[in-house]
Amino acid sequence: MATDSHLRFALAVHAALGAEGGNSCFSPYSVASALTLAAHAARGRTRDELVALIGDPGAQTVLLREAADLAEGAELAVANTLWADDRLPLEDSFKTELAAWPGAAVASAPFAEAPEAARALVNEDVGRTTRGLIPQLLPPGSIDEDVAAVLVNALYLKAAWKLPFREANTTDAPFHAPSGTRDVPTMWLGESVGYAHDGGWQAVQLAAAGGLQAVVLLPDGDLADAEPALDPAKLTSLLDAVRFRRVELALPKVSLDVSSALTGVLTGLGVRTLFTDDADLGGLSPDPRLTVSEVLHQAVLRVDEQGFEGAAATALTMRLTSMMIDDPVAVTVDRPFLLLVRHAGTGALYFLARVVEP
């Protein structure tokens, strides 16, 4: 199933990004969108390695498109843009494939003649899509005259809780981080919400507008010990076990802004040919010299009393060359935890974060 492949991909990248154990945050939706489009462009071994990581591109395309269709009440902006230098010939079949994606565009950028101006064009467009939360996805020096194209996915997501936290109840409370215990702004909610306790984890599912959910995953013990065993089957089982129950939830406010260079991560996960001279991106351009030199990602996620707001962007730089009434359960999130923001209908993950130091 596409959802199983999506979860497997998300957890694999999450594990590789968070190997050092600190805060991490990325958008599986954004990265998967960029890599799935790359898979549509790839041929031979280049494509095989991408498919091994993300799953069947056709099935992922359907999942990602469906997840871009939210019910009324949430704000979602998605852009999938191929920025190409005029010197690079493009295959009509790729333009057709891209056109079926949300927020699709093919745009010209003067990478050869004015690389800094081209970088500014891409960054300005990402900034618009992300409502200013990601103003500089491409840092200085990331674009030079050898760049021929940049494939970008950008998204912005904002939704209010169906059951908001009362701001008056937010107080400083202890959070036991690896660096030591300290007081952090902590929200409190006492309501009937989605809850499960299974396999050494508690899950609290908070409904938001537009058919969105945030899911807090709190291990019974240390996150560092429990997280490596959280595979797709265990996560699916935990999410499937969620039932409505009265919960008294204490949850820290979250504000994360994380940039990630994904080239090494993807190489470690088996996507190697894409970054070599043997790369075959013949589905995008007939120029056999085209290869991906870098994959950059940035994610911003904020969770407060009213809801959540997030933005993410991924760039592939290409060069030539039911209700139950029972006793309430108390969930005090006072130690490192994981946080998912997902589409309720498809299970697609917009964000996957590890909060170690809130």
C-alpha positions, 0 to 999 in steps of 0.5 A, spaced: 500 500 500 502 507 498 501 509 505 505 503 508 511 505 503 510 512 505 510 511 512 517 506 511 520 512 507 518 517 513 521 513 518 527 511 514 529 519 513 527 521 520 532 515 523 537 518 518 536 525 520 536 524 527 542 520 528 545 525 533 538 525 537 537 532 538 531 536 535 529 534 528 523 536 523 522 535 516 516 534 511 515 527 509 510 530 504 515 535 501 521 530 500 517 525 497 513 529 492 520 532 490 523 525 490 517 522 486 517 527 481 525 525 480 523 518 480 518 520 474 524 523 470 529 517 472 531 511 468 534 505 469 538 504 476 537 511 477 530 510 478 530 503 481 534 506 487 529 511 488 523 506 487 526 502 493 526 508 498 519 511 496 515 505 493 511 505 487 511 512 484 505 511 481 502 510 487 505 515 491 503 520 486 496 518 487 497 519 495 500 525 495 495 528 490 489 526 494 493 529 501 493 536 497 485 536 497 483 538 504 476 539 507 474 546 508 477 550 514 485 549 513 490 553 509 494 549 505 498 551 499 503 547 495 507 548 489 511 544 485 516 547 480 521 546 475 526 551 474 530 550 468 535 554 464 533 556 457 539 552 455 536 545 458 531 542 453 525 539 457 521 532 455 514 534 454 512 528 457 515 530 464 512 537 463 505 533 462 506 529 468 508 535 472 502 539 470 498 534 474 501 535 480 498 541 485 501 548 484 505 545 478 509 550 474 515 550 469 519 556 470 525 559 467 531 561 471 538 564 468 542 559 472 548 560 467 548 568 466 546 570 473 546 564 478 545 569 484 539 572 480 536 565 479 537 563 486 533 569 488 528 567 484 527 561 487 527 563 494 522 569 493 517 563 490 518 559 496 518 565 500 511 566 497 508 559 498 511 558 505 508 565 507 515 568 509 516 562 513 522 559 509 525 566 505 532 562 503 531 555 502 537 556 497 543 559 501 549 563 498 553 559 494 548 553 493 547 556 485 553 557 480 553 557 473 553 549 472 546 549 475 541 547 469 535 546 473 532 546 480 526 542 482 522 544 488 516 542 492 514 547 497 508 547 502 505 551 507 499 548 512 495 552 517 489 549 521 486 550 528 484 545 533 477 542 533 478 543 541 483 549 542 487 549 548 485 555 553 491 560 553 490 562 560 491 554 562 498 555 559 504 555 564 511 553 565 512 546 567 518 541 568 521 538 561 526 532 562 531 533 556 537 530 556 541 536 557 537 537 564 530 539 566 528 546 565 521 549 565 518 550 558 511 553 556 506 547 557 499 547 554 493 543 558 487 540 555 482 536 558 477 533 553 475 527 549 480 526 544 483 520 540 488 516 545 492 509 545 497 505 549 500 500 545 507 497 544 510 501 549 507 508 546 502 512 548 499 516 542 494 522 543 491 524 537 488 531 536 483 533 531 484 540 527 480 543 521 480 541 514 481 533 516 488 534 519 490 531 525 496 532 530 499 525 533 503 526 540 507 519 540 510 519 547 514 512 549 513 509 556 521 510 557 526 514 554 525 516 547 532 514 545 531 507 547 524 506 544 525 510 537 529 505 533 524 499 534 518 504 532 517 501 525 512 502 520 508 496 523 508 498 530 506 505 528 500 503 524 498 498 529 499 504 534 495 509 530 489 503 528 488 502 536 486 510 537 480 510 540 476 516 543 477 517 551 477 522 556 485 525 556 488 530 561 494 532 556 500 537 558 503 538 552 509 543 551 508 549 545 513 547 539 517 552 535 522 548 530 526 551 524 530 545 521 535 545 515 537 539 512 542 537 507 539 530 504 544 528 499 548 524 504 542 522 508 539 519 501 546 516 499 546 512 506 539 510 504 541 507 497 539 513 493 546 513 490 546 513 482 542 520 482 548 523 485 553 521 480 555 521 472 551 515 471 545 518 473 539 517 468 534 523 468 532 522 461 525 523 462 526 530 464 531 532 459 534 528 453 541 531 455 545 525 458 549 530 462 544 532 467 545 529 474 543 531 481 548 535 485 544 536 492 538 535 495 536 541 500 530 541 505 527 546 510 522 545 515 518 550 520 513 547 525 509 551 530 504 548 535 500 553 540 494 553 543 490 555 537 493 550 532 499 549 528 502 552 522 508 549 518 512 550 512 517 546 508 521 546 502 525 541 498 530 543 492 533 538 488 539 542 484 541 539 478 547 540 474 550 538 467 555 533 468 466 512 537 465 515 544 467 512 550 466 514 557 471 512 562 476 514 567 480 520 564 488 518 563 493 523 564 498 524 559 504 529 561 509 530 555 515 532 560 520 528 556 522 527 549 517 525 544 515 525 537 510 529 533 506 527 527 502 532 523 498 528 518 492 527 513 486 523 516 484 520 510 490 518 506 495 518 512 500 522 509 505 525 513 506 533 512 511 533 518 515 528 523 518 531 528 522 529 534 522 534 540 528 533 545 529 541 547 522 544 546 
